Amino acid sequence: MKPILQRVPLLFTYEVHFTTGLFEPSHPLLARTVREGESGQAKKLLFAIDSGVLKYHPDLWDRVKVYAAAHEDVMTLAGEPIILPGGEAAKNDPALIERIHRAVHECGIDRHSYIVAIGGGAVIDAVGYAAATAHRGIRLIRVPTTVLAQNDASIGVKNSINAYGKKNFLGTFATPYAVLNDFSFLETLDDRDWRAGIAEAVKVACIKDASYFAEIERDAPALAQRDMQAMQRQIYRCAELHLEHIATSGDPFELGSSRPLDFGHWAAHKLEQLTDYKLRHGEAVAIGIALDVTYSYLEGRLSEQDMERVLAVLEAVGFKLYAPEMAEHLDKPDDPRCLFRGLQEFREHLGGELTIMLLEQIGKGVEVHEVDLGLYTEAVAILRDRSEISIAA
């Protein structure tokens, strides 16, 4: 018998909005988003909220209730919100996923209802994983509240949690129903969270857009001083480049061995683990970028001038480019505490051959399948020495 060849064409469409005052009663965006999903009776909304957001916005749930009452023809709240710990803790405890699944069950949330996730990238990642696995997929509205979540972590098609000591070991590819970026939340971020998302902007600029890198370079002093207009510009352009890549790269669900947008991430993921997640994701990404840029220079791919521009812009916005954990056991690549174990774990995450992104020039990345650990060890030493000089100064 001949095999039956079945093709299933897929088209995913969702909007990423940029606004302020999302939960003001007169603001139409959330209500319009729910209304466009399906007309008829009011839809159930189950909220999951980052505890860190509530710390700075203690009246948020009251504002949500007022908003829902003002739009009762469109939405009804399914119950009290699910409060999740902020940061990587949200992705490290499987009991939290169980809490969300139980709430979906007890509140009668179905595939015509909505889960609204409000918080940083880790919380939205975890909620997205739970939403994608309940009823094989519940409509998810993401409301990112950090720079990194708004320009990178919460605008794409991936959801995940950590397991077995590995970053993003369990996960799904599931598009959000919509992403509603409210810049108002950025005003209360601490300096570390304000800064962290800039690493993702530098990353995508390095590999895709030299003119965008020049904009970040120009705006670095303003970003360091928490200039909101400069931040809004970089969030929008960073999100635009990420979404363009997801839609046009030909591999949005990572069936191959390549992840260009993970430039700097093989080391970043391992550093998060080695520091017991004391390093935030964006901070680790900044170090990972610095490491891969320095290695690219040592390998003769990248000019010293371009290397220095990248390192300087990361430092200008306030990043440290070295962590002591980087230098542990570098002569023992198989040691669990060795940074170089991150290369193997990075390869295992996708399967196939090792594929990492390096830099040929600002705005142009190149994929490689083999690396020289001796040169990487030298790159670590360069960043360590640079850090010591900076501290001494």
N, C-alpha and C positions, 0 to 999 in steps of 0.2 A: 504494500500500500504506500502511496505517496504521503509524505508528511503534509500536514495542514499548516500553512504559513499564515499566521494572524498578525496583522499590524494594528496597533492601537495608537492613533495620533492623539497627542495631548496638547492642550493649550491652557496655560495658567495665566490669569490676569488679576493683578491686585494693584492698589494705589498706595503710594507712600506720600502722606500729607505733612505739611509743615505749618504750624500755627502757634498761637498762644491762647491761654485761657480756655482750654478745651472743655472744662466742666462748669463754665459759666452757663446759667440756665438759658441764656439767649443764643449761645453758640450752637450753630446747626450741625456741625460736622459729625459728631457721634450719632445723633439721631438720624441724620441723612444716610450714614453708612449702614445702619441697621435697617432702615426703611428700604434701601435699595436692594438689600439681600432678598427680601420677599415681602410682598404686600399681604394685608390681612390682619389677623389679630396681633396684639403686642407680643414681642418675642422675649423669651427669658434670657437674662444676662447673669452669668456667674462671674464674679470678680475675684481675682487673685492679686494680692498687693504685696509689694516688697516692704518689709518692716522698716528698712532704712528710709524709704520714702515717707512713711508715716511719722518717723521721728522728726522730720523737718516740715511735714504737712499734716499735723495731727487732725485737722478738720477735713481731710480729703474725703473720708467716707461720708461725712455729713453733706459735703458738696455733691457727691455722687447721688445721694438719695434725693436731694433737692432737684438735681438735674433730671433724674428718672421720673420724678413726680411731674415735672414740667413737660415731659414728653411721654406721658403714660399711654398715649395712643399707639406708641411705637415700641416701648420697652417696659419690662417689669423686672425687678430685681429678684433673683432666685433665692436669696437668703443673705446671711451675713457673709462678708468677704473671707476668703482663705488668706491668712497672713503667713508669709514665708520669710525665712531669714534672708537678708541680702547677701550679695557676694557669692563666692564659690560654695559656701555651705548649702545653698539651695540645690546644688547639683551633686552633692556628696552623700545625701541621705535618702535612700530609696523609700523610707517611710513617708516622705513628703509627697512623692508621686502617688502613693496609696491614699493619702489624704485627699488629693485632688480627684482621683478616681471615685472615692467614696462619696465625695460631695456631688459629683456628676450623677451618681446613682441615686443618692437620697433626694436631690433637688429635681430629679426628673429632667435633666438636661439631655436634649437629643440633638440630632444632626441639623435641626432647624433653629437651634438655640445658639448662643454665643458664649464663649469664655473670653473675658477681657483681662489681659495681663498688664499690670502697671508696675514698672520697676526697671532695674538694671538688666544688663544682658544675661547674666546668669539666671536670674529669676525667670525672665521671659523664655530662656532656653528650656528650663525645667518645665514650666507651664506648657510650652509648646509641645514638648515630648508627651506630657500627659494628655493634652488635647488631641494629639494625633493618634494616640493609642486607645482612647475611649470611643466606643462605637465606630472604630476604624476611621475616626476623624470628625472632630467638632470644629465649627467655625471659630477661628481665633482672631481676635482683634488685639494687636500689640500696641501698647502705649509706653514706649521707651522713655526713661527718665534720666539717662546719663548720656554723655557725649559719645562714648563708645557704642552704646546701644543704638543711638539715633543714627550714627553714620556708618555702622558696620554690623554689629551682632544681631540686630533685630529686624533688619530689612531684607534678609535673604530667605533661603528655602530650607535651612537646616534647624533642627532642634536636637538637644542632646543632654545627657547627664554623664557623670563620671562613674567609673566602676573599676574594680580590680587595680586600683592605683593608677589608672590611665585616664587621661583627659578625653572626654567625649566618646567613651567606649560604647555607650548605648545611645542610639539616636534614630531619627527619622528624617526623611526628606518630605516636607509638607509645607506648602505655601500658606502664608497667613491670609485671612480674608481681607485685612487692611492693616496698614501701619499708620498710626496717628502720632506724629512727633510734636510734642508741646514744649516749645523752648522755655516756657515759664519754669519748668522743673529744674533747668540748669542753674538758675540763680542761687539755689541753696546747696549746690554740690560743694564738697570740700575741695581743696586745691588738688589733691591726688586724683579724684574722680574727674575733675574738670580737665586735668592734663592728660589722663590716661588715654582718652579716645583720640587724641592728636596723633598718637603712634600709628593708628590705622590709616589716618590721612597721609602721613609721611610714607607709609608702606605702599599704598596704591599709587601715590604720585611718583615714587621712585621707579616703579615698574611699568607705569602706563602713561604718564603725562608730565613732561619736564616743565611745561608752563605752569601747571598746578603746583609743582614743587616750588617754583619761584614765588608763587603767591604765598605759600606757607612760609617760605623763607622771609618774605617781606613782612608778613603779619606776625612773625614769631614774637617780637616784643609785645605787641598788642594782645596776643593770645596769652602770654605769660602774665599780663596784667588784667586778665579776665574781661577783655573787651567783647561784649556780646555780639556786636555786628560782625566782627572778625570771625567769631566762633560760628555764627549762623552761616556765613559764607563757606567755611571749610566743611561744615556738616553737609550742606546741600551738595557741594561738588563731590565730596567723598562718597556720599550715598549714590549720586548719579553714576559715578564710575563703577562702583560695585554692582549696581543693578544692570548696567550695560554689559559688564562682563558675564554676569549670571545668564543674561538673555542671549548673548551672542557668541560665547566661547565654544559652544558645541557640546559641553559636558556639564550641564547644570547640576546633575545628580552624581557627579564624580564616579563614573563607571570606569574611567581609566586610572592612570597612576599619577596624574598631574593635578596640582592645586596651586596655580600661579598666585592667587590671592593670599596664600599662606606664606608669602615671603617673610622670613624671619621667625616663623612660627615653630619650626622643629625644635629650636633651642628654647623658645618662649614656653611651650607646653611643658618641657622637661624642667625648666627653671621654676615654674609655678609649683610643680610637684616637689622639687628639691627644697624649696623654701617653705613647704607646708602651706602654700597659697598665701603666704605673707606678702609676696609680690602680687600685685593686681595684674590682670591680664595685659592691659595696655602698657604697664611698666615693664613686664617681661617681654612684650613684643618690641618695645624700644631697644632693649638690650639685644634681643635676637636680630633685629635689623642692623644694629651696630656691629655685631659679630659677623654677620654675613657680608656686610659692606667691607669690613676690614679684611676678611678672607678674600673677597673678590679682588681687592687691591693687591694683597700678597700674591695671589695667583697670577697677577698680571692682566686681569680682565678690565679693571677699573682704574681710572687715573687717580693719582693722589689728591688732586684738586676736588674731584667729585666725591671721593671718600670723605674728605675734610668738610665739604659742604653738608653732607648728610649728618655726620657726627655733630657738627656745630649747630645745626637747626634743632636736633634732638636735645642738645644741652641748653640751647637758648630758651626752649619752652619749659625747662626744668627737670628733664629726665636725668637719672644716674645711669651710666652705661656699663656698670660692672656690679656684679654680686659675688661675694666670696665663694658661694656654692659652685660657681662656674669652674673653679680651679681644682675641685676635689677629684682625686683619682683619675686624672687625665691620662695617666700611663696604664690604666686598666679599663679599657673600653667596655668590658663586659660587667664591670661593677655596677650594681643598681644605683649607686650614688654618682656615677660618672655622667657628665653632661652628654657625652657622645652616645650613650644609650638612647638618647632622644632621636637619633637618626634612625635606629632600628625600629623604634616604636612608631615613628612617623611613617616609615615604609609599611609597617604592618597594618596601620590604620586604613590605608588604601589598598594594600596588596600590590603585586607586581614588583617592578624594580624601583629602587630608590630614585625619587625625582624631587629635587629641590630647586628653588629659584635663586639665582645669583644676579649680580648687576654688571652690565657692560658699560652703561653710562646712565646718568639720571634720565629716567623716562624709558629705559629699555632694559628689560630683564632677559635672562637666558636660563634655560633649564639644563641641569647637569645630573648625571646618574652616578658619578663617583666623586669622592672628596679625599683630600689629603689631610689626615688627622694631625700630622705634624704642623702643617700650616695653620690649622684651626687652633692648635695649642699656642702657636705664636700669636695668633689674633687675640686669644684670651689674655696673653701676657701684655700685649699692647694696650688693651682696654683697662687692664689692672693698673699699669703704669700711668695711663692718662688719668684714671680716677684718683690715684695717689697725688699726682701733681695738682689736680683740681682742689683736693681737700687741703693740701698744704698752702695753696694760694688763698 
